[in-house]
Amino acid sequence: MKAVQVLGSKESPSVVISTNLSIPEPQNDEILVQVRAAGITSDELSWPELYRSSTRIPGHDLSGEVVRLGPSYTGALKTGDQVFAMLKAEADSGCQAEYAIVSPEEISLKPQSLSHVQAAAMPIPFLTAWEALHEHAKIQRGSSVMVTGASGAVGLCMVQIAAKVLHCNTTALASAKNHVLLREFGATKVIDYGDPAWDSTMEDLDAVFDTVGGEILRRSQDCVKAGGTIVTIADSPPPWASDYASPTTWNGYNNINQVFFIVTSCGTVLSKLELLIDEKKMSPIPVTVFGAELALDAWKYAGQRGKEGKAIIEFSQ
């Protein structure tokens, strides 16, 4: 089968296209999916799990069709089902390939109204946003929140869930060119992070959801009320987040609860997306699609700042 592989070391990775890899066989309760589209997370080149993988195939967001079930599988899926999934970070093989192995707890039926390329863009961003809002910040309906890096894939999902599902007063921090889209996605207020005094316009927020880190994260502390919450998924993590394997909490500034976490794969949460889309509370995020033969271009594009959509590799139908 055709697949993307990352060769070399973490310090000097090389993304290549291979064409002669074996199609994997599902074991136990595993599910073999013919991948129609796979998302790219450019930060994955720095993830240690990739370099421990036996296949060196990257990718954790996929959409495709069930083609074979493991001998011990007892779930509801059947061959021919259209599905999407987020593979766990520690999965031995990623999904940027014509076929991928998926575990039962990682997978859900694809929302019928989404194409495969649209669905492949959603798992990590949607799951991250859902987990941040519902599990780590425990945001209540009507709260005042801000999302930094709001025009990125995760940010766009956070804005929509906060504004349209939890009915929060939602501020989006992003470049001016993305403000129209963010208002369409539900943002109550939009701020240009190019404004040197952007943080002076915000105060007494219940929570900040940070996707950027660094100076943006530091300045966000002054926007949150005492006892409020900052949740960050920044790569690189803040210095106080020493344990990457589990959520880390710090109360070191103005009694603000600060949390860093890495998203957990969960097919049960993914299954919520279809209803949210049908109820017009979520919309697909913008994508830029590359054919499998252009996977190297897709990876270069994915590493750019200010890109127009999440990079998706589409495999032949």
C-alpha positions in Angstrom: 0.0 0.0 0.0 1.0 3.7 -0.4 1.8 5.6 2.8 3.6 8.6 4.2 6.6 7.7 6.4 8.9 9.8 8.6 12.4 8.6 8.5 15.5 9.7 10.3 15.7 11.1 13.8 13.5 13.5 15.8 16.3 16.1 15.3 16.4 15.6 11.5 13.2 14.0 10.3 12.6 13.2 6.6 9.0 12.9 5.3 8.8 10.4 2.4 6.2 8.6 0.3 6.4 4.8 0.3 4.5 2.6 -2.2 5.2 -1.0 -1.2 4.1 -1.4 2.4 2.0 -4.4 3.4 -1.7 -3.9 4.2 -2.1 -4.5 8.0 -4.3 -7.3 9.3 -6.8 -6.5 12.2 -6.0 -8.5 15.3 -8.4 -9.3 18.2 -11.1 -6.5 18.2 -9.3 -4.1 15.8 -10.9 -2.6 12.8 -9.2 -2.2 9.4 -10.3 1.0 7.6 -9.6 2.0 4.0 -8.5 5.6 4.5 -10.2 8.1 2.2 -8.7 11.2 3.8 -6.2 11.8 6.6 -5.4 15.0 8.5 -1.9 16.4 9.2 -0.8 17.8 12.6 2.6 19.3 11.8 3.7 19.2 15.5 3.7 15.4 15.2 7.2 15.6 13.9 8.3 16.5 17.5 6.2 13.7 19.2 8.4 11.0 20.6 5.8 8.3 19.9 6.3 8.6 16.2 10.0 7.6 16.5 9.1 4.5 18.6 6.6 3.4 15.9 7.5 0.2 14.0 6.1 1.7 10.7 6.9 5.4 11.1 3.6 6.2 9.5 2.3 9.5 10.9 -1.3 10.8 11.2 -4.0 10.5 13.8 -7.1 12.0 12.1 -8.8 9.9 9.5 -12.1 9.3 7.6 -12.8 6.2 5.5 -14.6 2.9 5.2 -14.6 -0.2 7.3 -13.2 -3.1 5.2 -12.4 -5.8 7.8 -13.1 -6.6 11.4 -10.9 -8.5 13.8 -11.9 -11.9 14.9 -12.9 -10.7 18.5 -14.8 -7.6 17.4 -18.3 -7.5 18.9 -19.3 -3.9 18.3 -21.9 -2.4 16.1 -19.8 -1.5 13.1 -19.9 -3.6 9.9 -18.0 -3.7 6.7 -18.9 -0.8 4.4 -19.7 1.6 7.2 -18.4 5.2 6.7 -16.4 6.2 9.8 -13.9 8.7 11.2 -11.5 8.4 14.1 -8.6 9.8 16.1 -5.9 7.3 16.6 -4.2 7.4 20.1 -0.8 9.1 20.3 0.8 5.8 21.2 -0.7 3.9 18.2 2.0 1.9 16.6 1.0 3.0 13.1 -0.6 6.2 11.9 -3.3 6.8 9.3 -1.6 8.6 6.5 -1.8 5.5 4.4 -4.3 3.7 2.2 -5.3 1.4 5.1 -5.1 1.9 8.9 -5.8 -0.1 12.0 -8.3 1.5 14.4 -9.3 0.4 17.9 -13.0 0.3 18.8 -12.7 3.1 21.4 -11.2 5.5 18.8 -13.9 5.3 16.1 -17.4 6.6 15.3 -19.7 6.7 12.3 -18.9 9.6 10.1 -21.5 12.4 10.1 -23.5 11.9 6.9 -23.5 15.5 5.9 -19.6 15.7 5.9 -17.4 14.6 3.1 -14.4 12.4 3.9 -12.0 15.4 3.7 -14.2 17.5 5.9 -14.6 14.6 8.5 -10.8 13.9 8.5 -10.2 17.5 9.7 -12.4 17.2 12.8 -11.3 14.5 15.2 -8.3 16.1 17.1 -9.7 19.7 16.9 -13.2 18.7 18.1 -12.0 16.3 20.8 -9.5 18.8 22.1 -12.1 21.6 22.3 -14.7 19.4 23.9 -12.2 18.0 26.5 -10.9 21.5 27.3 -14.3 23.1 27.8 -16.2 20.2 29.5 -13.6 18.3 31.5 -10.7 20.7 32.4 -12.4 24.1 32.6 -15.9 22.7 33.3 -17.4 25.9 31.7 -20.9 26.8 32.7 -23.5 28.1 30.3 -23.2 31.9 29.9 -19.6 32.2 31.0 -17.2 34.8 29.6 -14.3 33.1 27.7 -11.5 33.9 25.3 -9.9 31.6 22.7 -6.4 32.4 21.6 -5.2 31.3 18.2 -8.9 31.2 17.4 -8.6 30.8 13.6 -6.6 27.5 13.9 -8.4 24.1 13.7 -8.7 23.7 17.4 -9.6 27.3 18.0 -12.4 27.2 15.5 -13.9 24.2 17.2 -13.5 25.9 20.6 -15.3 29.1 19.5 -18.2 27.1 18.1 -18.7 24.9 21.1 -18.3 27.8 23.6 -20.6 30.1 21.7 -23.2 27.8 20.2 -23.3 24.9 22.6 -22.6 26.5 25.9 -23.9 30.0 25.0 -20.8 31.7 26.4 -19.8 35.3 25.7 -16.9 34.3 23.5 -14.0 36.4 22.5 -11.7 35.3 19.7 -8.1 36.4 19.5 -6.8 36.0 15.9 -5.5 38.0 12.9 -7.8 40.5 11.3 -8.3 38.5 8.1 -10.1 35.7 10.0 -12.5 37.9 11.9 -15.4 37.5 9.5 -15.2 33.7 9.7 -15.0 33.8 13.5 -18.1 35.9 13.8 -19.9 33.4 11.5 -18.8 30.7 13.9 -20.3 32.5 16.9 -17.7 34.8 18.4 -19.2 37.6 20.3 -16.1 39.8 20.0 -13.0 39.5 17.9 -9.5 41.0 18.7 -6.5 41.3 16.4 -3.5 39.9 18.2 -1.4 42.3 16.2 -2.8 45.1 18.4 0.0 45.6 21.0 -2.5 46.4 23.7 -5.0 43.6 23.0 -4.9 42.3 26.5 -5.9 45.7 28.0 -9.4 45.4 26.4 -10.2 42.2 28.3 -10.6 41.5 32.1 -12.6 39.4 34.5 -12.9 36.5 32.1 -14.1 33.2 33.6 -11.7 31.3 31.3 -9.1 31.5 28.6 -8.5 28.6 26.1 -5.0 29.0 24.8 -3.6 27.3 21.7 -0.6 29.5 21.2 1.5 29.5 24.4 4.5 31.8 25.0 3.9 35.5 25.4 0.2 35.2 24.4 -0.3 32.7 27.3 1.5 34.9 29.7 -0.5 38.0 28.8 -3.7 36.1 29.0 -3.2 35.7 32.8 -4.1 39.3 33.3 -7.4 38.8 31.5 -8.8 36.2 33.8 -10.5 37.0 37.1 -9.1 35.6 40.3 -10.2 32.0 40.7 -10.7 31.6 36.9 -9.2 29.1 34.6 -6.6 29.0 31.8 -6.5 25.8 29.7 -3.5 25.5 27.3 -2.6 23.0 24.7 0.5 24.9 23.5 3.4 23.1 21.9 5.8 23.7 23.5 4.1 23.4 26.9 4.6 26.0 29.6 7.5 25.3 32.1 5.2 24.3 34.9 3.7 21.5 32.8 6.3 18.8 33.5 4.1 15.7 33.2 3.0 15.5 29.5 1.3 12.1 30.1 -1.5 13.4 32.2 -3.3 16.8 32.7 -1.1 19.1 34.8 -2.6 21.9 37.0 -0.8 25.0 38.4 -2.2 27.7 40.7 0.8 30.0 40.6 -0.6 33.3 39.5 -3.5 35.2 41.1 -5.1 32.0 42.2 -5.8 31.2 38.5 -6.3 27.5 37.8 -4.0 26.7 34.9 -4.2 23.4 33.1 -2.1 21.8 30.3 -3.3 18.6 28.7 -2.9 16.3 25.7 -6.2 15.3 24.1 -7.6 11.8 24.7 -9.0 9.8 21.8 -12.7 9.0 22.3 -15.1 7.6 19.8 -18.1 8.3 22.1 -17.4 12.0 22.1 -16.8 12.0 18.3 -20.3 10.5 17.9 -21.8 13.8 19.3 -20.5 15.8 16.3 -23.3 14.6 13.9 -26.1 16.0 16.0 -24.3 19.2 16.6 -23.8 19.7 12.9 -27.5 18.8 12.2 -28.5 21.4 14.8 -26.3 24.0 13.2 -24.2 24.3 16.4 -21.1 23.1 14.6 -19.8 23.7 11.0 -16.9 21.9 9.3 -13.6 23.8 9.5 -11.8 25.0 6.4 -9.5 22.5 4.7 -6.9 22.5 2.0 -6.7 19.1 0.2 -3.7 17.4 -1.4 -3.7 14.2 -3.4 -1.7 11.3 -1.9 1.0 11.9 -4.6 1.4 15.4 -3.2 1.7 14.4 0.4 5.2 16.0 0.8 3.7 19.3 -0.4 0.9 18.8 2.1 3.4 18.5 5.0 5.2 21.6 3.9 1.9 23.5 3.8 0.8 22.2 7.2 3.9 23.7 8.8 3.2 27.2 7.6 1.7 29.9 9.7 -1.4 31.7 8.5 -2.6 28.9 6.2 -6.1 28.9 4.8 -7.2 25.6 6.1 -6.2 22.3 7.8 -4.0 20.2 5.5 -5.7 17.0 4.4 -4.3 14.1 2.3 -6.9 12.5 0.1 -6.4 8.9 -1.0 -7.8 7.5 -4.2 -11.4 6.3 -4.0 
